[in-house]
Amino acid sequence: MLRLTKLINRTLSVRLSLMVVFAMGILLIASMSVMFYHSRKAVKEEAIQKATQTLDGAIQRIDNVLLSVEQASGNIYFNLLPHLNKPEAMYSYSRMLVEANPYVVGCAIAMKPDFYKDRQHFMAYVHHGSDAGIAYASKELVTNELYGHHIYTEQAWYKNTMERGLAEWINPLIGEESKLEPIITYCLPIRRDFNSEPVGVLGVDVSLSLLSQFVAEAKPSPNSYCTLIDHEGAFIVHPDTYALMEQNALEITDKTVKEVARAMISGETGDRAFRLDGKDYYIFYKPFKREYITGRSEADLGWSAGIIYPEDDIFGDYKRLAHIAIAIAFVGLLLLYVFCRFYLHQQLMPLNMLTKQAQLIAKGNYDETIPDSHQEDEIGRLQNNFQLMQQSLATNIGELEKLTAQLQAHGENLRTAYQKAQKADRMKTAFLHNMTNQMTTPAEAIVKDVEALRNEGEHDLMALTNDIESQGHTIATLLDNLLVLSDEEIKKGGGV
């Protein structure tokens, strides 16, 4: 890490390349973030549109099944009214309804107790035969007088319809512990005339598994599926048979799923994300609205339909494209760094050369040759100017060296002259000392002779006079010689 940091700090091309890549990375991240945000939003909007269309289609298909059952039940109802007093006819009409409608798996006509004088309870129940304990597995029609484990008068489909007097769709298995295939029943109260009390119930069973198979084809993606729940959270349509038979949406442990189920039961429209069994899903839901047709009951069923949409089906391609885009961006930034590094290294090579030349010049190698630059940019101009500076510096240094040599030569001359002057000064001093010594003897002799003259009687006057004259001539000669030497030195320019 330290080596990498040192390399970055010491190499300008690396720093510039990293700066370019960093700036491009920021711009790329910003642009890709905006692109991904709007792309994800567009993908989700498309998924919502698909889910809404699929949901509307599924609701329409379910409603068509319900409507066909309601219309077939209404036709049978009006046909059997004239024959209410004939119990055997009830079996015929039940069989007729089951045979005529492909969605109907069973039909029960149950009359109130003691409607027929010879029978306290009467129910004509015709359904497709069972196989291995699973109801409606065979197309063979079976006639029973009992449905489930309780007498029909205690079952919800009969009791609720007799009490309310309304045509409605209900779950007939409420309160029943039965292994029969889950069904939903259209219950139609039987009246002798429009204003009379119900005397019986026409119950028409529709297989929820069969209904789920029809709706399973309506899916916006391979792994999505449609679901339909009633006002209590029980599944009416679901691809899982177990969910139809045993599960309630409000009993699912996931908190988000429960919130979605409550929102659906409340009749809301919307979409939610949730996680179930380790997978992420979206659910798009809306109330189940039946098509209005004259004469059809307008009662709200309290159902809600939803499309369970795996997140991978919605955003799978988007995520793969995002990963590819990120990989391309990463490779692009890497290639950009390599290109910038190579290009800047090539462009900055003159600077490296100039750095080495500057180091050589700093060590005194002023004659190092700097080549001409073929670049016309700032670096080229810098190299050419540096070349001119080096040439000027070499010229000035050459002249300075010449001047230094001359000064050194003058210095040597001055040193020699100084040494000669010192020698001459020493010779002059010695000469003066010698001359002084030589003049001292005659001068002392003159002094003695002068003293002797004061005492004329003791000395020979002529001898003293001659001696003074002789010593005087000696001093005069020495002074003449000294003057001659001084004149010669003055003429030579050396001075005394």
N, C-alpha and C positions, 0 to 999 in steps of 0.2 A: 504493500500500500504506500509506503514511504517512497519507494522507487517510482511508482506511478505518479504520485504527487510531485516529486522532484522533476520527473520528465515533463509534466504539464507546466510547471513553473518555469522550466528552462527552455521549453520549445514553443516558440510563437505560433508556428503552424498548427500545432496540436490545440493550443488555446483558441485560436481563431476558428478552427474546424469545429471544436466543441461548442463554441458560441453560436456558430451558424446552425449546427444540428439542434442545439437547445432552443434557439429561436424558432426554427422550423418545427420542432417537436411541439412547442407551445401552440403555434398556429394550427398544426395538424390536430392536436388534441382538442382544441377549441372547435375547429370545423367539424371534426368527426363526432364530437359530443353533440353538437347541434344537429348534425345529420342523423346520428343514432337516435336522438330524442324524437325528432320528427318522423323518422322511419318507424320507430317502435310505436309511436302514436298512430301512424297511418296503418301499420299492421294490426294494431288493436282495433282501430275503427273498422277495418275490413273484416276482422273476425267478428266484431259486434254485428256488422251488417249481414255477414253470412249466418251467424247464429240467429239473428232476428228473422231472416228469411226462412231459415230451417225451422225455427220455432213456430213461426206463423204457418208454415206448411204442415208441421206435425200437428199443431192444434187443429188446423183445418181437416187433416186426415182423421184425427181422432173424432172430431165433431161430426165428420161425415159418417163414421161408423156408428156413433151414438144416434145420429139423426136417422140413419137407415133402420136401426133397431127400434127407435121410437115410432117411426112411421109404420114399420111392420107390426109392432105391438098394437098401435092404434087401429090398424086394419083388422087384426084378429079380434081386438076388443069389440069393435062395432059388429063383427060377424057373430061373436058368441053371445051378445046381449039377448037376442031372441031365443037362445037355447040355454039360458041359465038353469032352467028346471031339469035339464038332462045331464046328469053327471057324466055319462059315458061320452057325451059330446066334448066335455072339457079335455079329455085325453086326446081326442082327435085334433082339437085346436092347438093344444100344446105341441103335439107331434108336428103338425103342419107348420108352426112357427119355427121350430128347430130345423126342419127340413128346408124351409124356404130361405132362410137367411144364413149365409156362410159364417157370420160373426157370432151367431147365437149357439151356445153349447148346451143350453138347458132352458126349460120353460116350466114354470109352476103356476097353476091356477088354484089358489087356496080360498076356500069360502069360510065365512064366520061359523062358529060352532052352531050346530043344530039348524043350519040353513036347509039341509036335506033332512027330512023327518026320520028316515031310517038310518042316518049316519050323524054321529055327534061331530066328528071332524072329517073334513074332506080336503084332499090336496092331490091334484093330478100333476105329477112331476115326470117330465120326459127329458132325458139327457143322453148325451153320447156315453157309450159304455166305458168302463174303466179297465185298466190293465196294470197288474202288479201294484194295485193300491193307488194308482194315479188316475184321477178322474179325467174323463174326456179324451182318453188316449185312443179311443176307437170310434169309428163312424157308426157302429151299431147303436141303435137307439134302445134305451132301457127305460122302463116305466117304474116309478117308485111312488110310494105314498108318504115318504119321509125324507127330509133333507137334514143332514147333520145328525147330532145325537139328541136333540131336543125336539119336542113337538113344535110344529110351525107357529102355533099361537104364542109361543114364548120367544120366538126369534125376532130380531130387530127389523128385518125387512118387512115382516108382516105387521108387527105391532106399530111401528112408526108410521107406516102408510095408513093403517086403519085409524090411528089417532089424528094424524094431520090431514088426511084426506087429500094429499097432494101427490102428483106424479113426480117422482124424483129418482135419482141414482144414489144408491147406498151400497155399503159393503155388507153383504149378507152374513159374513163370517164373524161379525163382532160378537164376542162372547162365546164363540164356538171353538173348541179344541179339536180341530179336524185336520187330517192330512190331505184333504181334497185340494185340487188345484185352485189357486186364488182366482176369484171372479169378482165382477162388479155387476150389480143387478139393477135393471130398470123396473121400478115398482109403479104399477098403475092401479089406482083404486077402482074397483068395479062397483058401479051404481046402476040401479034399475032405471033411474032417470036423472036428469042434471042436478036437481036440488035434493035428492035423497041421500041418506047416509050410506057409506060404503058397505057392501055386503061381502066383499071379498077383495083379493089382491091378485093382479096378474104380475108375476115376477119373471123377467127375462134375463138370463145370465149371459154375460159376455166374458170370455176367458181373458184375464189380464196378460197371461203369457202370449196368447195369440195377438192381443192388441199391442204388446211390446214388440213382437216380431214385425208387425206392420210398421210400427214407428221406428224400429231400429234401422230401417233403410233410410230414414230421414236424418242424415248426419252431415255436418259440414266438413268433417275430417275423418280419417280411418279409425281413430281411437276415441272419438267423441260419441256421446249417446244422449238420448232424450229421456227425461224423467217427468213423471206427473204425480203430484201428491194431492191428497184431499185436505179438507179443513182441519183434520186432526194430525196431519203429518204422515199418514200411512201412504205407502207407494201404490199408485194405481198403474203406472207404467214404469218399468225398470228392466234393463237387460239381464239382471241377476234374479233368477227365480226365488232364491232364498230371501232377497230383499222384499220381494212381493209377498212372500208368505209370512215372514217372521219379523222383518225390520221396520222400524219407524224412524223417520228422519230426525225426530226430536230425541231419539234414544242414542244417536251416534255420539260418541264421547268427545269428538273434536268440537271445541268451543265455537270456531268459525262456522262449521257446518250447522251447528244448532242456530246460530244467528241468522244464517242464510235461510234455514227452514222456517224460522219465525217470520222473517221478512216475506217469504213466499206465502205463508199462511195468512199474513196480514194483507195480502193482495198487492204488494209492492212490485214495481218494475225496476230492474237494474242489473248490475253485475258485481260479482265479488271474486276475490282470489282467496283460495284456501289450500291447505295442505292435508292430504289424506294418504295414510300408509306410505309415507316417505316421498310422495310425489306431489308436484304442484299442479293445481287445476284452477280454471276459471269457470264460473257458472253464470250464465245469462238467463234470467228468469222474467216471467210476466204472468199475469192472471190468465186463467183459461176462460176465454169469452166465447160463448156459443153464438152461432149465427142466428139472427132473428128471422123467424119464419112465422107467418100468420098461423095461429092455432097452436104454436109450440109454447111450452111453459117457459116463462122468462125468469124463473127462479135461478138465482146464482148458485152454481154448484159448490163454490168455495174451493175450487181446484186451482192449482198453479203449475205451470209447465216450465221446465228448465232444460237448458242444454249444458251438459257437463263437458267442458272443453279442456283437455290436457294442455298445459302450458307449452309443452314441446311441440304440439300440433300447431299452436298459434305462432310461437316465436322460434321454432326449431330452425327453419330456413334463415330467419333473421339472425339468430345466434351464430349459425355456421358462417353466414356472410360477414357478420361482425368479426368473428375470429379470423376469417381470411383477410378482411380489410386491415385488422390490427397487425396480422403477420406481415402483410405487404407493406404497411406503414413502417413497421420495425425494420424490415429488410431495406426499405427505401432510405430510412434514416442512416442505417449502417453504410449503405452504398454512398449516400451523400457525404458521410464523414470520410470514407476512403477517398472519394473523388476530391473533396475539399483539401484533405490532408496532402494528397499527391500534388494537386494544382498549386496549393500555397507553398508546399516544399520547393516546387520548381521555381515559383515566382520569388521566393525568399532566398534562393541559393546565392544571388549576388550579395545579399546582406551577410551571409555566412562568410563568403570570400572577403568582403570588406572588413569583417570582424577580424579574420586572420591577418589580413594586411595591416590593419591598425595595430594588432599585437606585435607584428614584426617591426613596424615603424617605431612603436614604443620601445622596442629593444635596440633601436639605432640603425635598422636596415632601411635606410631612406631611399635606396635605389630599386626596391622591389617593384616590378612592373605590374600595373593594373590594366587588364584588357579593356578594350572598348565595349560598350554595352549596345546590344541591338534592340533593347526595349526603349519605348518612347514614353513610358509612364514615369511615375514618381521615383521608382526604384532605379530605372535606367538613368534618369537625370541625376539622381544621387550618386550612382556609380561614376558617371562622367565627371561630375563636379569633384568627386573624391579623387578621381584620376588627375584632374587639373591641380587640385590641392597638393597631391603627392608630388607631381612634377614641380610645382612652385616651391614646395618644401625642400625637395631634393636640390633645386637650383640655389635657393637661399642658403641651405646647409653647405653646399659646395663653396659658395662665395664666403660664407662665414668661416669655413675651414681654411680657405686661402688667406682671409684677413687674419685669422688666428695664427696661421703660419708666419705671415708677415710680422704680426705683433710679436710672435715668439722670436723671429729673427732680430727685430729691433730690440727686443728684450735682451737677447744674447749680446747684441752690440753694446747696449747700455750697460749690461752686466760687465762686459769686457772693459768698456770705457771706465766704468766705475772702479773696476779692479785696478785699471791702469792709474786712475786718479788717486786711488788709495795708495798704490805703489809710489806714485810721484809724490804724494803728500808725505809718505814715509821717507822717500829719498830727500825731499825738501827739508823735512824735519832733521834728518840725519846730516844733510848738508849744512843747514843752519847751525846744528849742534857742533859740527866739525869746524865750520867757519868761526863760530863763537869761541870754540876752544883755541883755534889758531890765533884769533884776535886777542884773546885773553892774555896770552903771554907777552905780546908786544905792549899791550896797554899797561900791564902790570910793570913792565920794564920802564915805560915812560913815566909812570907814577913814581917809581923809585928814583929815576933820574931827576924828576922835578923836585923831589924831596931833597935829593943831594944838592941841587942848585941852591936850595935855601941855605944849605950849609957849604958855602963855597970853599971855605977853608979846608975842609976835610977831603975834598975830591978835586980831580982834574977837570976843569971847566970844559976844555976842548973835547975830551973823551966823552963827557956826558952829552954835550951838544951833538956830537956825531952819533952817539947811541940813540938819542931821542929821534934824530933825523932818520936813522935806519929803521927804527921800530915804526915811525910814522909812515915811511915808504911801504913797509910791510902791510900795515893796516889799509893804506890807500889801495895797494894792489889787490888785497882781498876784497875790498868794497867794489873795485872796478870789475873784478871777475864776477862778483854777485850781480852787479848791474847788467853785465853782458848776458849772463844766464837768464835773468828776468826778461830782458829784451827778446831773446830767442824764444822763450816760452810764450811771450805775448804775441809775437809774430806767428807762432804755430797755432794760436787760439786756445792753448791749454790753460793759460793763466798761471799765476804763481801760487 
